[in-house]
């Protein structure tokens, strides 16, 4: 069997070396392509060095294909120069891999200066001694290049892969695990194990030279025992490294989604602060100022017209009571929707309605039909609760209602929510952008891919009906809320 495999790989040696080089070259290009997005993680700052490792290693392996072809018509000295470039690219790839690992360990475990200059220093020493011995003509070119490739693998390739694997494990513990991203952690563990395997395959399995351990652990050992060249195993683990790193770069999409969610929260918070500040200034502060003027007037009337002063004091008390109620409504609004986990929408609504009952003294009924299927994402649940928060805030401030009914129904493919009050109602709904609360509810309904219907008549209260599908993609459906 070993003879059959050996014969197969010898026959297809050129094709195999081309594919082997292509594996690592594609690794580098893929990492560059995937890592162009900005990120706060140290892993992404180190990825360019991993890309250099893949590209330089791939070019070095392609030399095994193209240099023999060029040797048929190029001068011998030029071929020797190409072989020097080939082994130098190999050493460069190992130095880049070492820099990748050291960068992941800065600044806690490795100073930034060491991470920057240690790989460069080792590469310069390796290159300088190679060039110096070549200029002195102390050994034939083929022997010199073989020995220096072995040196590059022992002193650069093996340590570099171990350092990179250790750096990824440190990054997992300190940066990825606190984010609770088990899938990303799984792929980074796969990348770390691939690097450990490459440390053995690149750092211990070397060309056959007459000193230990290279005279024992070398390319000939695998070819004699199983008939498969070392490049096959390097390609396999190179592919695993590429696949795991590219899959782990899903962190960019997660970070982008988190950044958008944070920006949306910040936008809503700023809008609420501006609105509350404006309403406090125009409403509450003006009411307190008016109460102060009435108290001042009552003080002047206290001796000469006590009955009028008493009436003014009564009016002041009524005004201050109204102001207290208004402030309690602001407190209810500022508390925001509760933080919820998967499957806790009912609990979040219950807490919100309980706060409404305490702070506004409204009579609140909450009715739930069906069972929560637990399919809404955290972002969509937050949008849903914010719509409810806006609706309840409008009722507490403007409806002059005594009773509120909230009905939640879990359907087969969508949830349906109704919020009804017995307040003064409304003749028409502003649709020109002046009603910030209604506009926010419309925007959030679009993000949910749902349908929002608000109906109301003077003296008969307002009814809000919201339907939210369980599965929705904005780009595919583009649902517009109906108002």
N, C-alpha and C positions, 0 to 999 in steps of 0.2 A: 504493500500500500504506500509506504514511504517513497519507494522508487517511482511509482505512478505519479504521486503528487510532485515529486522533484522534477520529473520530466515535463509535467504540465507547466509548472512555473518557469522552467528554463526556456521552454518554447515560447511562452507568452511574456517574457521578461520585459520587453519594451512597453507593451500595453499596460502591464501591471504597474511599472514605475510611473507611467503617465497618470494612471488613476490614483496612485498613492500620493503623488504630488498634488493632484487636483483636489483630493480630500482636504488637505491642509490649506490650500489656497482658497478654497470655497469657505472654509472655517473663518479665515480672516476677513474676507469680503462680507460674509453674512453678519459677523459681529459688528463691523463698521456700519453696515446698513441699519441694523437693529438698534444701535446705540447712539444714534444721532440726536435723540430727544434729550432735553436737559433733565437732570435728576439730582436729588439731594443725597443719594447713596454713594459711598466710597467705591462700590463695585463698578459703577458706571464710569467713574474717573479713571479706573484701572483698565477698562476694556480696550482702549487703543493699543496697549502693550500686548494684550492677548491677541489682538488682530495682527500686529506686527509678527508675533510668533508664528501664526498660521501662514501668513503670506510669505515670509522669508523661508520657512521650512518647506513650503510647497515649491518655491522657485529652486531651492537647493535640490529637491528630489527630481524636478524636471531636468536638472543638469545631467542626471544619469541617462536620460533619453536623448537629449539634443547634443551634448558634447561628443558622444561617439559618432553621431551623424556628421557633425562639423569636422571631426578628425579626418574624414576622407578627403577633404580638399583645403583645409586651413593649415598654416605652418605649425610646427610642433611647439614653438615658443608661445604662440597665441593660444593653443589648446591648453598648455600648462597654466597660462594666466586665467583661462576660464575655469580650470579646476581649482585654482586658488580662490577665485570669486565664489565658487560653489561651496567650498568648505567654510569660507568666511560668512556666507549667508546662513549656513547651519549654526555657526557659533552665535551670530547675531540673533537668530530666533530663540536660542536658549537664554541669552542675556535678557531679551524682552520678556520671556516667560518669568524669569527671576524678578524683574522689575514689577511685573503684574502682581506677583505674590507679596513682595515687600510693600508695595503701595497699599495693599489691603490691611497691612499691619501697622501703618503709620496713623497717628504719632504715638499711640499708647505703648506699643511693643518695640517698634523700630523707629529711630529718629528719621526725619524726612531726608536729611543729608545722606544717611546710609542707604536709604531706599533709592535715592537718585544716583549715587556715585559708586556703590558697590558693584552692581552689574556692569556699569561702564568701565570701572577699573579692571575688573576681571577680563572683560573683552579686550581692553587695550593691551594688557599684559600678554594675553594669549596671542593677539595679532602681532604684537611687536616681536615676540620671540619667534613666531613663525617666519616673519619677514627677515629677521636677523639671521637665523640659521640658513634660510634660503639664499641670502646674499653671500654668506660665507661658504656656501656649497659644501656643507658638512654631510649631506645625505642626498640621495637621489630624490627627485620630486615626488614620485609615487610613494616612496617610503616615508618621506617627510609629511606628506598630506595625510597618510594613514595614521601615523603616530599622533598628529595634532588633532585629527578627528576623534581619536580615542580620548585624548586629553580634554577636548571640549565636552565629550559625553560624560566623563567622570567628574569634572570640576564645574561644569555649567549645567548640563542637561539634567542629571539626577538631582542635585540640590535644588535646581530651579523648580522642577515639578513638585518636589516635596514641600518647598516653601509656598508655592501656589496653592497646593491642596490645604495646607495649614491655614493660609490666609483666608481661603473661602470658608473654612470651618469657623474661624474667628468671626468673620463677617456674618455668618448665619446666627451665631450665638448673640452677637451684640446688636445687629441691625435688623435682621429678617424675622427672627423669632418673636421679638416684641410687637411686630406688626401683625402677628397671627395670620401668616400666609403659608399654610402647610404645603401647598402645591409648589410654590416657589422654593421652599426649603427642600422639598424632595428632589427637585431637579438640580439644585446646587450641590446636594449630597452626591448625586450621580456624577456631576462634574468633578467633584473632589476625588471620588474613587477612580475615575478615569485618569486623573492626573497621577495618582499613586501608581496605577498600572503603567502609565507612560514613563514614570520615574524608573521603573524596573527595566522596561523595554528600551528606553533611550539611554539610561545612565549606566546600566550593567551589561546589557547585551551589545557588544561592540565588535568592530572588525578584528580579525585574528592577528594578534601581534605576540612576539615571544617574551611576554612577561605576565606574571600573575596580577589580577585574575583574568586578564584578557585572553590568555592561552587556554582557559577553561570555559568561561562564559563568553561565547562569541557567536557570530552568525553561523559558523559551521556546525555548532552543536545542534541547533534546531533543524538544520537541513539534513544532518546525519540521522537524527532520531525520528523526526516526524515528516521530513521532506517539505516543510512549509517555511518559506523565508520569513525573517523577522518583520519585514515590511507589512505582511498581511495583518499581524497582530497590532502593529502600530496604527494601521489604517482603521481597524475596527474600533480601537479605543479613541482614535482621533474623531471618528464619526460620532461616538457616544459623547465625547466632549463638546463637539459642535451642537449636537441635538439638545443636550441638557442646558448649555449656556443660552442658546437661542430661546428655548422654552422658558428659562428663568427670566429672560428679558421681558416677559409679560408684566414685570414690575413697572415698566414705563406706562402701560395702559392703566394699571391700578393707580399709580401716582397721579396720572392725568385725571382720572375719574374723581379721586379724592380732592384734587386741587379745584376741580369744577364745583364739587359739592361745597367745599369751604368758601369759594367765591360766592356761590349762591346764598349761603348762610350769611356771609358778610354783607351782601347786598340787601337782603331782607332786614338784617339787623340795623343797618344804616338808615334804610327807609322807615323802619319803625321808630327809630330814635328821632328822625326829623319830624315825622308825623306827630309823635307824642309831645316833642318839644313845642311844636307849633300849637297843638291843641291845649297844652298846659298854659302857654302864654296867652292864647286867645280866649280860653275858657276859664280854667281854674284860677290862674293868677288874677285875671280881671274880676272874678267873683270875690276873691279875698280882698282885693283893693276896694271893691264896692262895699263890702261888709265893713271895712275900716272906715270909709266915709260915713256910713250910716251910724256906726258907733260914735264917731266924732259929733255928728248931728244930735244924737241922743244925749250926749254929755251936756250940750248947751241947753237942751230942753228939760233936763232933769229937775231943775229948781222951779222954772216958770210954768212948764206944761208937762207934768209927770205922766199924764195919760198918753200924750203923743210920744213921749220918750219910751214908754212901755211898749207901744205899738212898734216903734222903730226897733227896739230890742228883740221883739218877737220876730220881726222880719229878718233881723240879723241872724237869729238862731236858725230860722228856716233856711236862709241862704247858706249858712255854714254846714247844716245837715246835708243839703244838696251837694255842697262841695266835697264833704267827706265821702258821700256815695260815689261821686265822680272819681275821687282819688282811689277808692277801693276798686273801681272798675279798671283804672290804669294799672293797679297792682296785679289784678287778674290777667291783664293783657301782657304785662312785662314778664310774668312767670314763664310764658311760652309753653309749647307742647312738651310733655314729658318724654324723656329718653325711653325708647322701647326696643325690645328685641323681637326676633321672629315669633310671630304668633301672639303678640301682646297688644294688638290694636284695640281690642275690647277693654283691656285694662287701662290703656292710655286714654280712651274716650271717657271711661268711668271717672278717672281722676280729674280730667278736664271739666266734666259736668259737676263733679263734687265741688271743685273750686268755684265754679259759676254760681252754684247754689249758696255757698257760704258768703261770697263777696257781693252778690247782688240781691239775695233773698228771693230769687225767682223760684217758682215751683218747676222742677225738672223731672221729666219721665224719660227713661232709657229702656228701649226694647230691642232685643237681639233675636234674630231668627236664623237657624242654620248653624253650621260648624265652620270655623276658620280653616281653609285649606292650606295655610302657611306658604303661599307661593309669591307673595309680594316682596320685592326687595326692600332693604332698609331705606333707600332713597325714596322709593315710591310711597312707603308708609309715612315718611316724614312729610311729603307733599300733601298726603291725605289729611293728616292731622293739622297741618297749617291751614288748609281750606276750612276745616271745622273751626279752628281757632278764630279765623277771620269772621266767619258767620256768627259765632257766639259773641264776639266783640261787638259786631254791628247791632245785635239784638240788645245787649246790655246798655249800649249807649243811645241808640236811636229809636228802638221799637216801642218803648214804654209798655212792655209786655209784662204779664203776670205769670205766664205759663209757657214752657218750652217742651216740645216733644222731639226726641231724637230716636230714629228707628234705623237699625243696621240689619241688613239682610245679606247673608252669604249665599250667592247663587251658584249655578253650575259653572259658568264661565266668567262671572263678574260679580262684584259686590255692589250693593245699592244702599245709599244712605239718604235719609230724609230728615231735614231739620225744619220744624214748623213752630211758629209762635202765634200768640193771640194779641199782638200789638196793634199799633195804628196803621200798619200796612204801608203801601207806597203806591202812588198813582202811576209812576213810570220809573224805569231803571236808567240811570245815567250810562250812556254808551259813548261818551266823548273823551274818556280818559280822566275826567275830574274825580271820579270815585276810585281812589287808590285801592280800597279793600276789594271791591268787585273786580277791578282789573287784575289784582294779584290772584284772585280765585280763578279767573279765566285763564291766566298764564299757567298756573299750576295744573289746571284741568287738561290743557294741551299737552303738558309734559307727561301727564298720566295716560294720555290717549283716551280720555273718557268723554262724558257728556254731562254738561251742567245746565240745569233748568231752574230759573228763579221766577216765581210768580207771586204777585201780591196786589191787593186792592185796598183802597183807603178803608180803615176800620175793620178789616178782616184778616190782618196779619200777613206774614210772608212765609212762603213754602220754598225750601231749597231742596232740589233732587239732584243727587250726584251718582253717576254710574261709572265704575272703574273696572275695565277688563283686567283679568289676571295676567295675561300675556300680551305684551305690546311693544312694538319698535317704532319710534317716531319716524324714521326714515322711510318706512314701508307704508304707514297708514296716514299720518298727517291729519288726525281727527281734529275738527274744530268744535269747540263747545257751543252748544245752542243756548242762547239767552233770550 
